[in-house]
Amino acid sequence: MYTELALYIDGKWHNGSGRKGEDVINPATEKPLAHLPHASKADLDEALEAAKRGFALWRTTSAYDRAKIMRKAADLMRERHDAIAKIMVQEQGKVYAEARVEVMTSADIIDWYAEEGRRSYGRIVPGRVKGTRQLVLSEPVGVVAAFTPWNFPVLTPARKIGGALAAGCSLILKASEETPGACIETVKCFVDAGLPKGVLHLVFGVPSDVSEHLMAKDAIRKISFTGSIPVGKHLAALAAKGMKRTTMELGGHSPVVVFADADPEKAADTIAAFKYRNAGQVCISPTRFYVQEDVYPRFLKRFTEYANGIKLGDGLEKGITMGPLANARRLDAMDSFVADAKNRGGKVQTGGSRSGNQGFFFEPTVITDVPDDSKIMTEEPFGPVAPIVTFKTFDEVVERANSLKFGLAAYAFTSSAQTANLIGDALESGMVGVNSVAISTPETPFGGIKDSGYGHEGGIEGLEVYMNKKFIAQA
């Protein structure tokens, strides 16, 4: 059911022969699935040279013809969704239903970019002198180096592949070494759709070694990174040395504000389902819950009931609603968050510990009565731990919600149109969901502010970041 792991460079698959590598672990069993080869420096240099040739070819391919290949790749992803989703469950841990949705959504992303690439128009600016033409053209930025994490091993690569290819760029993708199989199968869809060799490459290796080697090369003109804030800042500094354009989609710590005029049970059902999706390992996961005092008891009761109803287990088994954490590091992190909360006076309403002695399972957890300066309220948990506290006034909760350096996503629930407008304006975040968690779609911009990064994926903004603007004054 798993796949053969390999690198994809210049139109060829390369196995582990003569290369260093590492085992890929199933987080539900802690057993190895396969051995993943790492790219050598020679492999990376070969990918760079091929990407330069690929860019020369792809940039001159019409947007119409590029779109045909991309749409065919998206169709192949849909045809193969079952196999790709099962591979994802084995290496990442999320339940099959979530993995399937991820693959299908990724195909939609590729489709959307394929069509939007055909509409990457320039414009004519009226000249001041008779007989002149002033043209603004959009051109692909060049060879792209993209780096993606383990929590969404198909969707995050799809965003970067889709934007880059639609713009006419070639791409070297370094996907996560912990979840390589699903990304490999995704790249196969592009290969089988007829994507010319040299346009897309897939490599793996020690992250710092790969990124520093690629980013030092003049051929790389654009960096797209999804991951942690410290690594993002480091890569941004490296990119600045070469004046390389960057998109940084970094971590978050999303506040949720539930006002007293909201339906607390409905709000709890909506946001709890979103909280425990992918075991909370989502950059836009709701992670700090502020509930107005009048509805706090009802919200807490319903939210805790939802957490207690979650069934843990292997994501390929029927009836399972939450899988394991992706790795042992996340287990240690959850233990640290819970321990700190308890030491600060927090009360564990449910969960709070590892489940079983095999696999990286952690119980869905709800904690109350934690101070705002506790670890769980100031650091991104990236796991199934939900701190829920009270607030009194609008101004108070806005100040608390905006107090951190994060600014990726935020959520609010209210039945008042006026309050909805006010809180949407007041929350310092790149994306805000009011009575909704639908803040990530192919046609809308996805990105943060403050330490959560800059630039966008999705929407027309996600295409523009892969394009240069050229102005031509013609007499």
C-alpha positions in Angstrom: 0.0 0.0 0.0 3.0 2.3 0.4 5.1 3.6 -2.4 8.7 3.4 -3.6 10.6 6.4 -2.4 12.9 8.3 -4.8 14.2 11.7 -5.9 12.9 13.2 -9.2 15.5 15.2 -11.0 15.6 16.2 -14.7 12.9 13.8 -15.8 14.3 10.8 -14.0 13.6 9.0 -10.7 16.6 8.2 -8.6 16.6 5.6 -5.8 18.8 5.3 -2.8 21.7 3.6 -4.5 24.9 5.2 -3.2 23.0 7.9 -1.3 22.5 8.6 2.4 19.0 8.5 3.7 16.5 7.9 6.5 13.6 5.7 7.4 10.0 6.9 7.1 8.0 6.0 10.2 4.3 5.2 10.5 3.2 7.3 13.5 0.4 4.9 14.3 2.7 1.9 14.8 6.1 3.5 15.2 7.4 1.0 12.6 9.4 2.0 9.4 7.5 2.1 6.1 10.5 2.5 3.7 13.9 4.1 3.4 14.1 7.6 1.8 17.2 8.6 -0.2 18.7 12.0 0.4 19.9 14.2 -2.4 23.7 14.8 -2.6 25.2 18.1 -3.6 25.7 16.7 -7.0 22.0 15.8 -7.2 21.1 19.3 -6.2 23.4 20.8 -8.8 22.0 18.6 -11.4 18.5 19.7 -10.5 19.6 23.4 -10.7 21.1 23.0 -14.1 18.0 21.1 -15.3 15.7 23.7 -13.8 17.4 26.5 -15.7 16.8 24.6 -18.9 13.3 23.8 -17.8 12.6 27.4 -17.1 13.8 28.4 -20.6 11.3 26.0 -22.1 8.4 26.5 -19.8 8.4 30.3 -19.8 8.0 30.2 -23.6 5.2 27.6 -23.4 1.8 29.4 -23.8 -0.4 29.8 -20.8 -3.0 27.9 -22.7 -0.7 24.8 -23.2 0.6 25.0 -19.6 -3.0 25.0 -18.4 -3.8 21.8 -20.4 -1.0 19.9 -18.7 -1.9 21.2 -15.2 -5.5 20.3 -15.6 -4.6 16.8 -16.7 -2.4 16.5 -13.6 -5.3 17.6 -11.5 -7.6 15.0 -13.1 -5.0 12.3 -12.4 -4.9 13.3 -8.8 -8.6 12.8 -8.6 -8.4 9.4 -10.3 -5.7 8.3 -7.9 -7.0 10.0 -4.7 -7.7 6.8 -2.8 -4.1 5.5 -3.2 -2.5 8.9 -2.4 -4.8 9.4 0.6 -3.9 5.9 2.0 -0.2 6.6 1.6 -0.7 9.9 3.4 -2.4 8.3 6.4 0.4 5.8 6.8 3.2 8.4 6.9 1.4 11.4 8.4 -1.3 10.0 10.7 -4.4 11.9 9.8 -7.6 10.0 9.3 -8.5 8.7 5.8 -11.5 11.1 5.3 -9.3 14.1 6.0 -6.5 12.8 3.7 -9.0 12.2 0.9 -10.3 15.8 1.2 -6.8 17.1 1.1 -6.0 15.3 -2.2 -9.2 16.5 -3.8 -8.7 20.0 -2.6 -5.2 20.0 -3.9 -6.5 19.0 -7.3 -8.9 21.9 -7.2 -5.9 24.2 -6.4 -4.0 23.0 -9.4 -7.1 23.5 -11.6 -7.7 27.0 -10.3 -4.0 28.0 -10.9 -4.1 26.5 -14.4 -7.1 28.7 -15.3 -5.8 31.8 -13.5 -2.5 31.5 -15.3 -4.3 32.1 -18.6 -5.6 35.4 -17.2 -2.2 36.8 -16.0 -2.8 39.9 -18.1 -0.7 43.0 -18.4 -2.1 46.4 -19.0 -1.7 49.5 -21.2 -1.2 52.8 -19.5 -2.1 55.9 -21.5 0.9 57.8 -22.6 1.5 61.5 -22.1 2.9 62.0 -25.6 1.0 61.2 -28.8 2.2 58.0 -30.5 3.6 56.3 -27.4 2.6 53.1 -25.8 3.2 52.3 -22.2 3.0 48.5 -21.4 3.1 46.7 -18.1 3.9 43.0 -18.6 3.8 40.1 -16.2 6.8 37.7 -16.6 7.8 34.6 -14.6 10.3 35.3 -11.9 12.6 32.4 -12.7 13.7 29.1 -11.0 11.9 28.6 -7.7 13.0 26.7 -4.6 10.1 25.6 -2.4 10.2 24.0 1.0 7.1 22.3 2.5 6.3 20.7 5.9 4.9 17.4 7.0 1.4 18.3 8.2 -0.2 18.8 4.7 2.1 16.7 2.4 0.0 17.2 -0.7 -1.9 20.5 -0.2 1.1 22.6 0.6 3.2 21.3 -2.3 0.2 21.8 -4.6 0.0 25.5 -3.7 3.6 26.0 -4.6 3.6 23.8 -7.7 0.4 25.4 -8.9 1.5 29.0 -8.5 4.9 28.5 -9.9 3.9 26.4 -13.0 0.9 28.7 -13.8 3.3 31.7 -13.8 5.8 29.9 -16.1 8.4 29.2 -13.5 10.4 26.0 -13.1 10.5 24.5 -9.5 12.8 22.5 -7.2 10.6 21.2 -4.4 12.1 20.0 -1.1 9.2 18.2 0.6 9.2 16.8 4.1 11.4 13.8 4.8 8.8 12.5 7.2 6.0 12.4 4.7 7.5 11.9 1.2 5.3 9.2 -0.3 2.2 11.3 -0.9 4.2 14.1 -2.5 6.0 11.6 -4.7 2.7 10.3 -6.0 1.5 13.9 -6.6 4.6 14.7 -8.7 4.0 11.5 -10.7 0.6 13.0 -11.7 2.4 15.9 -13.3 5.0 13.6 -14.9 2.2 11.4 -16.3 0.3 14.5 -17.5 3.2 15.3 -19.8 5.1 18.0 -17.9 8.4 18.5 -19.7 11.5 17.3 -17.9 13.4 20.0 -16.1 10.3 22.0 -15.1 9.6 20.2 -11.8 12.1 18.5 -9.4 11.6 16.7 -6.1 14.4 16.3 -3.6 14.9 15.3 0.0 17.7 15.7 2.5 18.9 17.3 5.7 16.8 20.5 5.5 19.5 23.0 6.4 22.0 21.4 3.9 19.5 21.5 1.1 18.2 25.0 1.7 21.6 26.6 2.2 23.0 24.9 -0.9 20.1 25.9 -3.2 19.7 29.4 -1.9 23.3 30.3 -2.4 22.9 29.7 -6.2 22.2 32.7 -8.4 19.9 30.6 -10.5 17.3 30.5 -7.7 15.2 33.7 -7.9 12.3 32.9 -5.7 11.9 31.1 -2.3 8.6 29.8 -1.0 8.7 28.4 2.5 6.0 27.0 4.8 7.2 26.1 8.3 8.3 27.5 11.6 9.0 31.1 12.4 12.7 30.6 13.4 13.5 28.7 10.2 11.5 31.2 8.1 13.5 34.1 9.5 16.7 32.2 8.9 15.8 31.5 5.2 14.6 35.1 4.7 18.0 36.3 5.9 19.7 34.0 3.4 17.4 35.1 0.6 18.2 38.7 1.3 21.9 38.2 0.5 20.9 37.3 -3.0 18.0 39.7 -3.3 15.7 36.7 -3.9 12.0 37.1 -3.7 10.3 35.2 -0.8 7.0 34.0 0.4 6.9 33.0 4.0 3.9 31.2 5.4 5.0 30.7 9.1 3.4 29.6 12.4 0.4 31.0 14.1 -1.5 31.0 17.4 -5.0 31.7 16.4 -7.4 33.4 18.8 -11.0 32.5 18.9 -13.5 35.1 20.4 -17.0 33.9 21.3 -19.3 36.7 22.2 -22.2 36.4 24.5 -24.7 37.0 21.7 -23.5 33.9 19.8 -25.0 30.5 20.0 -22.4 28.9 22.2 -23.3 25.3 21.3 -23.2 25.9 17.6 -19.9 27.8 18.0 -18.5 25.0 20.1 -19.4 22.4 17.5 -18.0 24.4 14.6 -14.7 25.4 16.2 -14.0 22.1 18.1 -14.3 20.1 14.8 -11.8 22.5 13.3 -9.5 22.4 16.3 -9.1 18.7 16.4 -8.7 18.3 12.6 -5.4 16.6 11.8 -4.9 16.3 15.6 -4.5 20.1 15.8 -1.4 20.1 13.6 -2.6 22.9 11.4 -1.0 26.3 11.1 -4.5 28.0 11.1 -5.9 25.7 13.9 -7.8 27.7 16.6 -5.5 27.6 19.6 -6.6 30.3 22.1 -10.2 30.4 23.1 -11.7 33.5 24.7 -15.4 33.1 25.7 -17.5 35.9 27.1 -18.5 35.1 30.7 -22.3 34.8 30.1 -21.9 31.9 27.7 -18.7 30.4 29.0 -20.3 27.4 30.9 -22.4 26.4 27.9 -19.6 26.7 25.4 -17.1 24.8 27.7 -19.6 22.0 28.3 -20.3 21.4 24.6 -16.7 21.8 23.6 -15.6 19.2 26.2 -18.4 16.8 25.1 -17.1 17.1 21.5 -13.5 16.3 22.7 -14.7 13.3 24.7 -16.5 11.9 21.6 -13.4 11.8 19.5 -12.2 8.2 18.7 -8.5 7.8 18.5 -6.8 5.2 16.3 -5.1 4.3 13.1 -6.5 6.6 10.4 -7.2 3.8 8.0 -9.6 2.1 10.4 -13.3 2.8 10.1 -14.9 4.9 12.8 -11.6 6.7 13.8 -12.0 10.4 14.0 -8.5 11.5 15.1 -5.2 9.8 14.3 -1.8 10.0 16.0 0.5 13.0 16.2 3.0 13.0 13.3 6.1 12.3 15.4 7.5 11.7 18.9 8.5 15.4 19.1 4.9 16.5 19.2 4.2 14.1 22.1 6.9 15.7 24.1 5.6 19.1 23.2 2.1 18.3 24.4 3.4 16.9 27.7 5.3 20.2 28.2 2.2 22.4 27.5 0.0 20.4 29.8 2.6 20.3 32.6 3.2 24.1 32.4 -0.6 24.7 32.4 -1.0 22.6 35.6 1.9 24.4 37.3 0.2 27.7 36.5 -3.1 26.7 38.0 -4.7 25.4 34.9 -7.4 22.7 35.2 -7.5 19.8 32.8 -11.2 19.2 31.9 -10.5 16.2 29.7 -7.5 14.4 28.2 -4.0 15.7 29.1 -1.9 12.7 28.4 -0.6 10.2 25.9 -3.0 7.4 24.8 -1.7 3.9 24.8 1.9 2.8 24.6 2.3 2.3 20.8 2.0 5.1 18.3 2.2 8.8 18.9 -1.4 9.2 20.2 -2.3 12.1 22.5 -5.8 12.5 24.0 -8.0 15.4 22.8 -7.4 17.9 25.7 -9.3 20.8 27.2 -7.7 23.1 29.8 -9.2 26.0 31.7 -8.1 28.7 34.1 -4.7 29.3 32.5 -3.2 32.8 32.8 -2.4 34.7 29.6 1.3 34.4 30.1 1.3 30.6 30.4 3.1 28.5 27.7 -0.1 27.3 26.1 -1.4 30.9 25.6 1.8 32.3 24.3 3.4 29.5 22.1 1.8 27.7 19.2 0.8 24.2 20.5 0.4 22.5 17.1 -1.5 19.7 18.7 -4.8 18.6 20.2 -4.7 20.9 23.3 -7.3 23.6 23.7 -7.1 26.3 26.4 -10.4 28.0 27.1 -10.7 31.2 29.2 -13.2 34.0 29.8 -13.3 37.7 29.0 -15.6 40.6 29.9 -15.5 43.3 27.3 -14.8 43.9 23.6 -11.8 46.1 24.1 -10.3 43.7 26.7 -10.5 40.7 24.4 -9.1 42.5 21.4 -6.1 43.6 23.4 -5.5 40.0 24.6 -6.1 38.5 21.2 -3.6 40.9 19.5 -1.0 40.7 22.3 1.2 38.2 20.6 3.6 38.4 17.6 1.6 35.9 15.6 -0.8 37.1 12.9 -1.9 34.2 10.7 -5.5 33.4 11.5 -8.2 34.4 13.9 -11.9 33.5 14.5 -14.9 35.1 16.1 -18.5 34.2 16.7 -21.4 36.6 17.2 -25.0 37.2 16.0 -24.5 40.9 15.7 -23.6 42.4 12.3 -22.1 45.4 14.0 -19.9 43.3 16.3 -18.9 41.1 13.3 -17.7 44.2 11.4 -15.9 45.6 14.4 -14.1 42.4 15.4 -13.2 41.6 11.8 -11.5 45.0 11.6 -9.9 44.8 15.1 -8.2 41.4 14.9 -4.6 41.7 13.7 -4.4 38.7 11.4 -3.9 37.9 7.7 -7.1 35.9 7.7 -10.2 36.2 9.9 -13.2 33.9 10.0 -16.4 35.4 11.5 -19.0 32.7 12.2 -17.0 30.6 9.8 -13.8 28.6 9.5 -13.7 28.6 5.7 -10.6 30.9 5.4 -8.6 28.6 3.0 -9.8 28.1 -0.5 -8.0 28.0 -3.9 -9.4 31.3 -5.0 -8.7 33.4 -1.9 -5.3 34.7 -0.5 -3.7 32.6 2.2 -1.0 34.3 4.3 -0.2 36.1 7.6 1.3 39.3 9.0 3.7 40.1 11.8 5.9 37.1 12.7 3.5 34.8 10.8 5.1 35.8 7.6 4.4 37.7 4.4 3.3 37.0 0.9 0.4 34.8 -0.1 -0.6 31.5 -1.6 -4.0 31.1 -3.3 -6.0 33.7 -5.1 -4.6 36.1 -7.7 -2.0 37.1 -5.0 -0.6 33.5 -5.0 0.1 33.8 -8.7 1.5 37.3 -8.7 4.3 36.3 -6.2 5.8 34.2 -8.9 5.8 37.0 -11.5 7.9 40.1 -12.2 6.4 43.3 -13.5 8.1 44.8 -16.6 7.3 48.3 -17.8 7.9 49.1 -21.5 7.7 52.6 -22.8 7.5 52.4 -26.6 7.6 55.4 -29.0 
